[in-house]
Structures are given as C-alpha cells and as structure tokens.
Amino acid sequence: MGDGDCECRPLGFLLGLPFALLAFLVSLVGILVWIVGILLSCICPCCICVTVLVEVALELIKAPLHVIKWFTSQIPC
C-alpha cells in the first residue's frame, strides 16, 4: 500500500457492474458471431474477412473484463 499503487477499488467495481452486465450481453452476441465465423472459416478457409470477424468476436467476448478493469482504474484510492 505504501508504493501508491492501489489494487483494491471496490467502488469502481460496484459502479462498473451495470456496464459490465451490458458488456456481458454484447459478449453473448460475440459468442454467436464467433461460432458462425468458425463455421464459415471451416467451409471456406481462403476467406480472410471471416478471420477478421472471428477476431472481432473474440474481443466482444472479452468486453466485460475490459469494462470492469477500466471502471476500477478510474476510481482513485
């Protein structure tokens, strides 16, 4: 605690929960896009746009974690 780097910010976590819930819903859409993208890449592996679609879907799946980390970092110790 003496080094100035606070890891425990419960207020930021609580404030970020509603936004994390919305991000969770977006991640569910990301899972569906990911499944469709994987199926399309199996059918036509030469299509590069499907690979980009799968990468975007993976970022959507990680969205709740990014939201909670961002909100937690915005609250001072």
C-alpha positions as CSV (number, residue, x, y, z in Angstrom):
1,M,0.0,0.0,0.0
2,G,2.9,2.3,0.6
3,D,4.0,2.3,-3.1
4,G,1.0,4.3,-4.3
5,D,-0.4,1.6,-6.5
6,C,-3.9,0.6,-5.1
7,E,-5.3,-2.7,-6.3
8,C,-8.4,-2.7,-4.1
9,R,-11.1,-0.3,-5.5
10,P,-14.5,-1.7,-4.6
11,L,-16.3,1.5,-5.5
12,G,-15.1,1.3,-9.1
13,F,-16.1,-2.4,-9.2
14,L,-19.6,-1.6,-8.0
15,L,-20.1,1.3,-10.4
16,G,-18.9,-0.8,-13.3
17,L,-21.3,-3.7,-12.6
18,P,-24.3,-2.3,-14.7
19,F,-22.0,-1.6,-17.6
20,A,-20.4,-5.0,-17.2
21,L,-23.8,-6.5,-17.5
22,L,-24.4,-4.7,-20.8
23,A,-20.9,-5.8,-21.9
24,F,-21.8,-9.4,-21.0
25,L,-24.9,-9.2,-23.3
26,V,-22.6,-7.9,-26.0
27,S,-20.2,-10.8,-25.4
28,L,-23.1,-13.2,-25.9
29,V,-23.6,-11.7,-29.3
30,G,-19.8,-12.1,-29.8
31,I,-20.1,-15.8,-29.0
32,L,-22.7,-16.2,-31.7
33,V,-20.6,-14.3,-34.2
34,W,-17.6,-16.4,-33.2
35,I,-19.5,-19.7,-33.8
36,V,-20.7,-18.5,-37.2
37,G,-17.3,-17.3,-38.1
38,I,-15.6,-20.6,-37.2
39,L,-18.2,-22.5,-39.2
40,L,-17.6,-20.2,-42.2
41,S,-13.9,-20.5,-41.9
42,C,-14.2,-24.3,-42.0
43,I,-16.3,-24.1,-45.2
44,C,-14.1,-21.6,-46.9
45,P,-10.7,-21.2,-45.3
46,C,-9.4,-18.9,-48.0
47,C,-11.7,-16.0,-47.0
48,I,-9.7,-13.6,-44.9
49,C,-12.7,-11.5,-43.8
50,V,-14.0,-14.4,-41.8
51,T,-10.8,-14.4,-39.8
52,V,-11.2,-10.7,-39.0
53,L,-14.8,-11.4,-38.0
54,V,-13.7,-14.1,-35.6
55,E,-11.1,-11.8,-34.1
56,V,-13.7,-9.1,-33.5
57,A,-16.0,-11.7,-31.9
58,L,-13.2,-12.7,-29.5
59,E,-12.8,-9.0,-28.4
60,L,-16.6,-8.8,-27.9
61,I,-16.4,-11.9,-25.7
62,K,-13.6,-10.2,-23.6
63,A,-15.6,-7.0,-23.2
64,P,-16.9,-7.5,-19.6
65,L,-13.4,-7.9,-18.3
66,H,-12.2,-4.7,-20.1
67,V,-15.2,-2.7,-18.8
68,I,-14.6,-3.8,-15.1
69,K,-10.8,-3.1,-15.4
70,W,-11.5,0.3,-16.9
71,F,-14.0,1.3,-14.3
72,T,-11.8,0.1,-11.5
73,S,-8.8,2.1,-12.8
74,Q,-10.9,5.3,-13.0
75,I,-11.6,5.4,-9.2
76,P,-8.8,6.9,-7.1
77,C,-7.6,5.1,-4.0
